[in-house]
Amino acid sequence: ANDGEPAVSPPNRNLGVEKLMNNCVNVVLLHQSHQTSSSRPLSKRLTLLENNEFIKPLLDDCADPVLGDICDIPRICKRIQDDWREVGLNRMTAWNLANCIRARMKARVDGNIKCRGSSLDILVTGCEVSLWVAEQFVSDLQKCFPDLFIRAVSSNKILGLFGQELAMPCTGFPYSQTSMDIKDPIVIIVSHSGGTFGPLACSNLLQSFSTSIFTVTSEWDTQIGKQLRSMYSDDLLSSRIFSTEVGVRPAEPCSVSVVATHQLLTYILEHICVTIISDPQFSKAAGAIVTERDLQVLERCNQHNIAAMEEIVGVDSTGNRIHEKRSKTEQELRSAGNLWAEHILENAKAYIMSFIYVVGTVTSGFPLISGLAKAFGLTGSEGAFYIIRFLDALIYFWLPQINITILRLVQGRNLRHRMVGRTVIIGDCPWVAQSAEAFLSKIFACSYSIAGLNVMSGNPADHLVHRHTHRVVRGSLLVCGRPDGRLPALTSLEASTCLSVNQASSIQSLGGTCESITIGHNKSKLPLTHRAIYLKSHRPLFLSEKILDNIDAQEDLVRQRKEKIKEEKERRNRRISLSRTVSFLMETARFGRGDKSFMELSLSRSRQAKTTRSSPSLLGAYVNLERDARRKRTQSNDVRISNVIDSMLKAQQGVENTRRVFNEIDVDSDGVVSLTEFITAYQKIDAEISEGHLKQLFEEADIDGNKQLSFDEFLKVARMPNLLAELSTKNRDSRGLVQVQASRERYFGEELRKHSPPGVNSMAMSRSQHFSMELYESRIASLQRFVSMTVMFHQMGLRVQTFFPKISFGLLGYRMDRTHSIMRIATTASPVSGADVRERMEELRLMLKVERSVHLIARTWRKWNKESKSG
């Protein structure tokens, strides 16, 4: 308005500007025919909306879109799992991703990529919930490969640094144009809608830096997908789009979209891991920590996760309600939601009760005390008259508090809570806490102020205590997810979480404190918490769990025998005979020493012990087991010199025997073993060993890569504890499709224990499973806790939402699936402008070309200079 420079985007600033309405309006005429370079007819450029397998149809209208999303979680997860096992668009995209990973790793192995702190091998970006889920994915991937440079950076930061004429500094973060060496990294853009402004702008901007850009979205046809298809040609074989197939979800509180993205990223994580560890050189260059057994355990837990989701949401993967016996977890979650909804609604109910009392007493002219006094004939004296009116005035003054107290007495709720608005504090690992906070705050975004809610979140193992415990008052509501401390890798983490909850719950005023609820897989309830919601574990036990469960079962048996003897003694009221006493003591001693048949680990998938250990008890038990294992290793090392000499002689004999075997395999006596000789010799021993497995073993032993095994390399193969144990893992299915095969063990570690050398302590072996336990926590257990929180919070919101239409006969009401911003369907607001992206793309492309040209000229000059000096 009244400016000489109209707000026109840079690409269209060459167009003419028309002044209208006394020069108050600038009008720019843009003809599509002049902007479109395609010569194809319009009919060929239209998109088929119906019966198009690449476009998801809109969902049917429903009364509660949030509940519909939650009930869809098992079905969507099952469909993602089934789709990943088949040849489809996601698998084609995974094939392209694997090719990019191999090319990147080969460049690192060949030394073509400089490995320094500012380098980026894999860059993952997104906004809000998508970014939080992506950060957990990057955390897991970085732990798998410590030597790779993997980062999760907000799209707004990338856009601010590289997409502006004047770079926007990232204060508080170690990101700048010099600290981020973005030269052809593998980029994964995570965006559920595929149209969020920041990620969409980055999909354009990053084309100047990288030729390997992928996206994770809700469907194949999105704005980001369109950009990538135009970049890589519009054919399926060059697909760069991972799709959860969730489609458009109108409800603004994110539940199924978060779960589906997390589920798909789990498969992408497995695929990247398999691609790298399948090549020994890549695995070494990446510093691989993850093993195929870790991935097998993760995939087994991932497949069992569907049954856990069904019990949490109360709906199976086909969309039908599950049996009431299986829905106990859902009922407990919704019961907790109803309780907290009553906390939120008490002010509204007390207001209504006060309104009824005031209108009734004032209209009738008989307040409560005055009416009772008149009924009993106590209004005769003037002094009584004033006392009665004074008491009625006090009732009017304290009426809201009186009504709230009455409500709490009737409903059986805590009387000591403050009579103010409620605050919910969510504690869990970062991605769960932040995503659950966003979900709950959006549920109550449109609620009336009298039933409003404050929502905060924090990490109980880190800053929850520092950020929020000073705000804990009587009536604060704390829900905290507990890691599965029954696993030794997570025991300390659960202990820290429980300590944070206890510290928050121990802050008291007038005998009252916050109301805390824990959600987790450990049945042990903290003494200061109001409620503990138990999530059933559907996975097999880990080896360490079997060991501890075996010890607990032994103690249970001894305790039961003692109680039985004690009861028998009390019943007969006489001494137990000497023979029975001796028999009992001998039997108890036998169990205390550890009867061999009893100490054999049970093959049952379920727990044998009846007792439930608390977090401190688990921590102490595992610490003691670790100390015993270390002490046994120390004792085994304190051998006499004669034993050392004997072992050295036996080792020398073993080498000589291996040399004899090597000479027998070396048929042509050339001093090395070829692949053909290697396969022929081993298949004579066991014909069931596949040629592919033997070839893989040969390539791993061939360190120098000359397609032959020297004696030293062959000795490495011969020293394997069990050849079949090494060959039991594979990463392709019967069709040759790259696929992590789920573990088939009855308990995780069964094969490990079966093929271990004699004398190796089982607890020492279980340490090799610690990384599997961490992956289970970050990819599976945390996901179950997030879904549990969405079920509980939905029930809270539903109870509050339906209250107002009921008491107002439909005049009042709001929808919890919407917020005041109304930005969920179109896009998410961005604080960073993208007006300069197109111009910056051209500048960055030119800068990269110039930089590459300079490097090429410098390399050629050095080569020429070296040759000229040598000549």
N, C-alpha and C positions, 0 to 999 in steps of 0.2 A: 504494500500500500504506500503510494507516493514515494517510491524509491526508484532510482534510476537503474538499479541492477536487480532484475527479478530473480527469485529463487528457482533457478533451473539447474538440473543436474549437469555435470561437466560434459557428458557426451552430446547433449542437445543444446549447448550454449551458442552454437552457430545458427540456430533457427531464429526466424524473425519474431519480434515481440509486438503484439497489438495492444494499444492502450484503449481501455473502455471505461465508462462511468466516470468521466472527468479525470481520467488518468489515475483512478484509484485501483483499477484491476489490470493486471498484466495477463494476457492470453497468448499462449504459444500453440500453434497448430502443428500437430505431428501426424503425418500420414504413414500408416503401417506399411503400405506398399513401397515407400521410399526407404524404410528401415530393414525390410526383409530381403535377404540376398537369395533365398531359395526360389527357384523357378518352377517348383512343383505346383500343381493345381491345389486349390484350397481343400478339395475333398480328400487329397492324399495327406494333408497336414492335420486333419482332425483326429481326435482321439476317441476311440470307442469306449463309452462309459459303462455299458451293460455287457455282461458276459465276457468281461476282460479279466483274465487271470492275474494280470499285473496291477489291477486297481481293486482295492478292497471296497465292498459296498458299505454304505453307512449303516450303523446299528439301528435296530428298531427302537422306538421310543419306549422308555420304561419309567416307572414312578420313582425309582431310586437308582440312578446311574452309578453311584458310588458302590452300592451293594452288588450291582451287576458286574462291575469291574473286579471286585474281590472274589466273587463266586467263579469268575472266569479264570482265576489264577491256575488251578490244577490243569484245566483243559489247555490253556496256552502253553504251559511248561511241557506238558506231554506232547503237544504238537511240535514244539521246537525240537524236542529230543527225537521224535520220529522223523522229522524232516532232516535232521543232521545225519541220520543213518542212511538216508537215500540220496540219490544223485539229483540235486535240484539247484536252484539259483544260489543258495547259501554255500553249497559245496563247490560250485564253480568259482564263487568269490573267494572261498578258502583256498582253492587251488592257485588262483592268482596271487593271493597273499603269501602263500608258501613260496612261490617263485620269487617274489620280491624279497622275502626273508633270505632265501638261498643266495640271491644276487648280492644282497647287503653283506651277508656273512662271508661270502667268497672274496668280496672286496676287502674285508677286514683281514682275512687270512693271508691274502696276497700283498697286504700292506698298502693298498691303494687309498685307504681311508685313515687319516690320522686320528688316533684315539687320545683325546684330551677331554678335560672336564666340560668344555663348552660344546662338545659334539653331541649330536642327537641321532640315535639310531631309530628310535620309535617315538613319535610324538602323538599323544592322545589329547583331544580337546573337546570341549562341550560347555554347556552352561547349566547352572542350578543343579537339579537332581541328576541330570545326565552326567554332569561333571563329577558329582560325588560318587556315583557308581563307577565312573571311569577311573577315579583316583584309587579306588580299592583294586580295580583290575591292574593298574600300573604298579601298585604296591606289590601285588602277588607276582607279577611278571618280573619285576626287578629282583625280588628275592630268589626267583628261579634262576636268573642269569645276572649275577652281581657285576660282571665285567661289561655288560651292555649299558648304554646310556639311554634310559627310558624316562620320559617325563609326561606328567599330566598338567596341562596349562589351560587356564580359562580362555575361551575364545575372545573375551573382551580384552584380555591382556595382549594376546597376539595381535588383535586388531588395533589396539592402542600403540603398540610398539612399531609395527611394520605397515600399518594401513593408513597412517596419518602423514600429512605434510610435515607437521611438527610432532615428533614422537612423544607419547604420553608416558612418563616414568611410572614404573611399578613400585611405588614406595612400600617397603616392607617385604618385598619379594626379590630373590636373586635373579631377576630377569631383566635383560637389556639387549640392545642390538648387538653388543659385543660379547655378552656372556652366553648367548644362544647362537650356536653355529648351525643354522638351518640350511644344510646343503644336501638336498635330495634324501631326507629321512623318510621313513615309512610313516604316513600320517593316518590316524584313525579318528574320524569325526563322529562323536556320539550325540545324536539328537533324535528324540522320540518322534517329534512332529516332522522333522526334516525341513522345517521352514523357519526355525528360530533365527532371529536376525544375526546374532554373533556367529554361530557356526556356519550359516549360509554365506556370510561375507568372507569367512575364513576359507570356505571351499573354493572361492574365486581367488583370494589373495595368495593362498599357499600353492597354487598352480605355478607361480613364479619360482618356487623353491624346490618343489618335489614333483616327480612323475609317478609316485606311488601313493595315491590318496584313496582311502576307503572310508565308508561311512556305515554306521549302525543306526537304522531308523525303523519306524513302525511298519512300513510297507515299501514296495519297490518303487512306486511312482511318487516321489516327493521333489521338492525344489532342489535340495542338495543332490539327490539322485539324478535329476535332470542336468545339473552342472557337470557331474562326473561322466555321465553318458556322452555329453557333447565333447568332453575332453578325451575320452578313450574310444570313441566310435560306438555306435549304438547297436552292438551285437552282444549276445548273451555270453560268448566265450571270453569277452574282456570285462566281465561284470566286476564292479567295485562296490557293490551294495550288499550289505548284510541286513536282512529284514527279519524282524520278530513276528511279522504278520498279525500284529495286534490291531492295526488300523486306527482310524480316528476315534478317540475317546473323549466325548464332550465334558465329562466330569473333571473339574480342575484339581481336586485332590488326587495325587498320582499314587496308584497302587499297582495295578496289573502292568502298566508300562514300565515301572521300575523293576518289578520282578522279571519280566520278560527280557529286558535289557541285561540285567545281571545274569540271567540264565544263558543267554546267547554269548555274552562275554566269557562265561566259563568254558564254553566249547571253543571259542577263539583262543583262549589261553591254552587249552589242551593242544590245539592244532599247532600253535606256534612252538610249544615245547617239543612236540613230536618231531616237527620239522628240524629243529636245531639239534636235538640229542640223537637223531638218527645218523648224523654224520659226526664221526669222532673229532675231526678238525674243527667243525663249527662248535661242538660242545666244549672243546678246550678253549677256543677263542672267547666264548661267552661266559666261561667260568661256571658251567652248569652245576647247579646244586640239585635240581629236580631229577628224578629217575623215572623210568617207565613204571616201576612198582608204585611210586607216588601217584602217578597219573591213573593207574588201574584202581587204586583205592579211592581216588577222587571220583572217578566215573561210577564206581559201585555205589558210593554215597549219593551221587547225583541221581542215579536211577531210583534209589529208595526214597529220594526226596519227594517224589510225587505223592506217595502214600502219606507222608507227614503233612504235606500241604492240604490234602483232602480232610484229614482229621482237624486241622486248624480252622479251615473255612467252612467245614460241614458239607461240602459238595464234592463229588468225585470228578474224575477227568472227563466223564461223559455229560456232565451238567446235572446229574441227579443227586438228590439229597442222600447222604449216607445214613446208615443205621444209627439209631440213638446211642447204642453202646459205643460206637466209634467217635461220636461227636462230643465226648465228655470235655475235651480240651476247648472246643468252641463254646460250649456252655459256660465253662469257667471264665473264659475271656469276656463273654457278653455279660455275665453276672458282675464282673469287675467294672465293666463299662456302665452298667445300670447304677451301680453304687456311686460312681463318680458323677454320673449325670444328676443323681439326687443332690449331691453336694452343690452342683452348679445351679440347680433349679430352686434351691431352698429360699433364696431371696425373692424370687418371683412368686413362689407359693406363699411366703410370709406376707408379701405385699397384698396379695389377693385376700388373705385371711384378715389382714388389718383393714382393708377396704370394707369388707363385709361387716366387721365388728363396728367400725366407726359409723357407717351408714345405718346399721340396725339400731345401735344405741342412741344415736343422735335423733333419728327419726321417731323412735318410740319414746324418747325422753327418759329411758331407764338404763344408765350404764350398769355394769356388772355389780359393783358393790352397792350402788343405790338400790338396784332391784332386789338384791338379797336382803338388804337392810329393811326395805319396806315389807318384804314378804315375811320377815321374822319380827316385824314391829319394833324396829330399833331406831326409828327416825323421830322420836318424840322430843329429845332435848336438842338445844341449839348447838352444844359442843359436839354431839354425835353427828349433826348435820355437816359441820365443817370437816370433821375427820373422814366421813364417808366421801365427801367431794374430793378431799385431798388424795385419798386412796384411788379414786377413779382417775384423777389427773395423772398419778404415777403410772397407772395401767396404760393410759393413752400415750404417755411419754415412752415407756418401755415396751410398747405393744409389738414392734417388729422383732425385738429380741425374744420376747415371750413366745411368739408364734414359731420362731425358728427352734427354740428349745422344745416346744411341743412336737414339732415335726421330727426332730432328732430322737425324742423319746419313743414316738410311735414307730419310727422306721428302724430303731436300734442302731443309730449312728453315733459317732463320737460326740460327746457334749462339750468337749474342751476346745474344739476347733474355733478359730476366729470367725466372726460373722461378717465376712467381707467377700469380695470377689476372689475366685480361686486362681491359683497358678499351678500349671503342670510342668514338671521338670523331667526330661527324657534323658536317660543315661544309657549309652551303648557305644560300640565302636563308631568312628566318625561317620561313615556312610549311612549306617542305620539311624543314628541319632538325628542327623541333619534331615534325612528323608522323612522320618517319622514326625519331626517337628514341622516340616513343610506340610505334611498331610493333615495333621491335627489343626494347625493354624488356619488352613484353608477350609476345613470342616466348619469352623466357628467364625469364618470371615464375615458372614452376613447375619450372625445372630444378634439379637437385641442386647442392648448394653446391660440390662438387668441380669442377663444370662451369658455375659461375656467371659472370656478366658484368656489368660496370659500363658504363652508357651515358650519354654526355653529348653536348651539341650546342652549336653556336654559329654565328654569322655570320662567314665568313672575311673579308668586306669591312669588318667592324666590330670585334667584341669577341672573336672566337675566340682571337686571339693573347694578349689580356690575361687571359682567363679560364682558358685551358687549357694554354698552352705551358709554364708553370712546372711542370705536372704531367707533361709528356712524359718518359717513361723508355724504356729499351730494351724493345721489345716492345709498346708502345702501338700501337693500331690506329686509323688515321685514314683516313676516307673523305670525300672532298670533291667536291662538284659544281662543275664549271667552267662559267660562262656562255660563250656562243658569242662569243669575242673576234674572230672574223672579221668581225663587224658593228661599224662604228666607234662606234655608240652604246654598245656593250658592251665595247669593247677595254680601257678603263681598269678596268672592273669585273673583267674576267678577270685583268688584270695584278695587281690588289690581291689577288685570290683566290690566284693562283700565288705571290705573295710570302708570304702567310700560310702556305701549304703548305711552301714552301722554308724559312721560318724554323722551323717545327715540325720539319721533317725534318733540319735542320742541327744540332739539339741532340744532341750525342753523349756517350756514356759508354763507355769501354773499346772505342771503335771502333764501337759500335752505336747505333742511333737507332730512332725509331718506324717502323712499316711503313705507308706511305701509299699510297692508291689514289685516283686521280682519275677522275671520270665526266663526260664532256662531249662536245661535237660537234667540237671542234678536235682533229685527229689528232696535234698536237705533244705529245710526252711531256716532262714535267719531269725534269731529270737526277737529282734526289734522290728521286724517287718510285719505289716498287717496281713499280707497274703503272699503266697508263693504259687505261681502257676507253672505246672510241670508239663514240658513238651516231651512226648514219647520219642525215644530213639529207635529208628527203624534200621539202622546200619548194624553190621556185625561188630563185635567187640575187637578192640586192638589187643595186641599181645600183652602189653602192660596191664590192661584192664583184666585180662584173663588171669594173670599172675596174682593181682590183688584180690580179685574175686575168689580165687582158689584159697587164698589165705583166710579171707573173711568166712568162707564156707566152712573151713576147718575150725575156726574159732566158734562159729555158730554150733557146730556139732558137739564140740567139747562143752560149751555152755549148756546145751540142751541135755547132755548126759548128766552134768552136775545138778541141774534143776530137777531132773527126773529122780536122781538119788535123794535129793533133799525132800521132795514131795513124798517119796516112799517112806523116808525116815519119819516125817511128821505124821503120816497116816498111820503107821504101825506103832508109833510112840515107843520105839525100842531101838536098841543099837543094831546097826547093820553087822552082820556076821563078819568075822575076820576074813574068811575066804572071799566074800563078796567085795570087801574093802580092798583087799590085795588085787583081786581081778580088775576092779574099777581103776585103781591106780596104775596098773600095768597097761591097761587099755588106753588111759589118758596119756601116759608117757609115750606110748607108741604113736599116737596121733600128734603129740607135741614134737617128737623127733621128725615127723613127716613121713608117714607111711608111703612107700613108693607107689603103690597103686592109687592112693588118694592124691598124691602130689602130681600125678600126670594130669596135664591140663585137659579139662572137659572139652569135647567137641561141640557142645551145645552153643547155639547163638545167644541164648538168654543167660542172664545172671543167675548163679546158684545161691549166692549169699542173700539172706533176708534183711540184713542190716543196711542202713544208708549212712554213708560217711559224710560229715560236714566238710567244708572247705579246709579248715585248719587240720582236720584229721587226714584228709587226702594229701595235703602238703607234707605232713609229718611222715605218713606212710611211704610216700614215694622218695622222700629224702633218705629215709632209713634203708629202703631197698637199693637206692643208688650207692649209699655208703657200703652196704654189704657186698655189692658187686665190685666196687673198687678194692675193698679189703681182700676179696678172693683173688682178684687179679694180682694184687701186691704179693699175697702169699704164694701164688703160683710162680711169681718171678723170683722169689727167694729160694732158689734151688741150689743144691750143692754143685761144686765145680765138676764133679764126676758126671752129674746129670747133663751139664752143659756139653761136656765132651761127647757123651753118648748121643745127644741130640745132633751135634755137629757131624758125627760119624754117620748117623742115620740120614742126615740131609745130603751128605756126600754120596752115600749109596743111592739116594733118590735121584740125584743128578746123573749118576752113572746109568741108572735104569732108564732115565729119560733119554740119555744119549743113545742107548741101545734101541729104544723105540723109535727115535728120530732116524737112526740109520736104516731101520726096517721100512719106515715109510718112504724114505728117500730112495726110490726104486732106481733112478738113473745115476745115483751116487755122485751128484754134482755139488753136494754140500748144502743145499737148500731144498725146501719143500714147496712144491708148486700147489696151486689151488686144487688141481685135479688129484694129485697125490693125497692131499689133506682130506678131501671129501671121500675118496675111495677108501682110505684107511679107517675113518670113523664110521662109515656106513657098514663096514664089515663087522664092527663091534655092535652097532645098533642100527638096524635097517629102517627104524621108524623115525630117525632124525632126518628132518627135511634138508634138502640141499640148500634152500634159501637161508636157513638158520646157520648152517655150517659156513656158508659164504659170508654171512654177517660176522660170525666169530673170527673168520680168517682176516677180514678187512680190519677189524678192531685190533688184532694182534700184529698186523703188518704196519708197524710204526713208520718206517721209511717210505711206504707206499710203492715199493718196487714189484708188487704182485708175487713176492716170494717170502717165505719165512726162514730166517736164519735160526740157528739153534737157540740163541738167547730169546728170540721172539717166540719160538715154539715152546720154550720153557715156561713162558707166561701162561700159555694155554694149558700146559700140563699141570700147573700149580693151582688151577681153579678148583675149589672144594668139590664142586659137582657140576659137570658139564651141562646136564639137563636143567639144573637150577638156573644157570646163566642163560639158557636158551628158551626158558619158559615164557618170556615176555615177547610180544610182537605188537606192531602198531598198524596192521592192515587186516581187514576182514577177508572173508572168503572171495569177495569180488575184486580184491586188490585195492579197495578204497581205504585211504588213510583214516584210521579209526582207532581210538583208544579202547582196548578191550577191557571190560570191567573185571575186576578180580572175582574169582569164583571160590575163594577160600571161605571156610566156615567161620574162621575168625582171622582178622588181618594179622599176618605174621606166621600163619600155619606153614606155608612153604619155606619161609625163612628159617623157622625152627627145625623143620624136617631136614633141610639140607645143610645145616650149620655143622662145622667141625666139632668133634667131641670135646667136651669141657668148656664150651663157650656158654657163659651165663645168659639166661633168657632176658634178664633185665638189661644187660649190655646190648643185646640184639635189638631190644625195643627202642633204643635211642635212634636207630636208623629210621624209625617211623615218625619222629618228631615233626619233620617237615610235612608229612602227610596229614598229621593232626592240625598243623597250622592252616593248610589249604582247606581242610574240612571246616574249620572255624570260619574262615573268611569267605568261602564260596557257598557253604551249605547251611551251617548252624546259624550264622548271622542272618541269612535270608529267611529262615524259619521264624526268627525272633521279629524281624520286620513285619512279616505277614501277620504274626500274632498281634502286634501293636495296631496294625490297620483294622483288624477285626474288633479289637477292644475300643479303639477310638471311634470307629463307625457307629458302634452301639451307643456310645456317649452322645454323639451328634444326632443320631436318629431319635433318641429319647427326648432330647431338648427340642429338636425341630418339630416333632409331632405334638409337643405340649401346648404350644401357643394356638394352633388352629382349634384344638379341643376346648380350651377355656374361653375362646372368643367366637365360637360358633362359625369358624372359617374366615373371620374378618382379618385376623393376623396370621402371619406365616412368612416363611422364607425357604429358600432351597439351599441345602448345604453343599450341593455339587457345583455351586457358582460362587464367585467372589466379586468384589466391587470393581476390580480391574477389568474383568471380562476379556482377558487376553489369552486364555488357554488355547482356544481353537485356532486363532490366527497366528500368533507368534508370541514371543516373550520380549518384553521391553528391554532395550539395550542402552547402557549409559554411554556407549562409544559410537560415534558417527561412522558411517561407511561411505560417505560421499566421495572420499578421495581414493577408494580402493582401486577403481579402474585405472586411474593415472599412475598410482603407485605400482600396480602390477607391471605396467610397461617399463617404468623406471627400474624396478628390481630385475626384470628379465634382461634389460640392457646391461645392468651392473654385473650380473652373473656371467653374461657372455664376455664382457670385457675382462673380468677376473680370470675366466678360464682361458681366454686368449693370451693374457699375460703369462699365466703359468705354463702354457704350451710353448710360448716363445722362449721363456727362461729355461725350460727343460731342454729344448732343442739347442739353445746357445751353449748350455753347459756341456751337452753331448758333443757338439761340434768342436768346442774349445778343447775338450779332453782328447778327442781324436787327432786334432791338429798338433797338440803337444807331443802325443805319442808317436806321430808320424815324423 
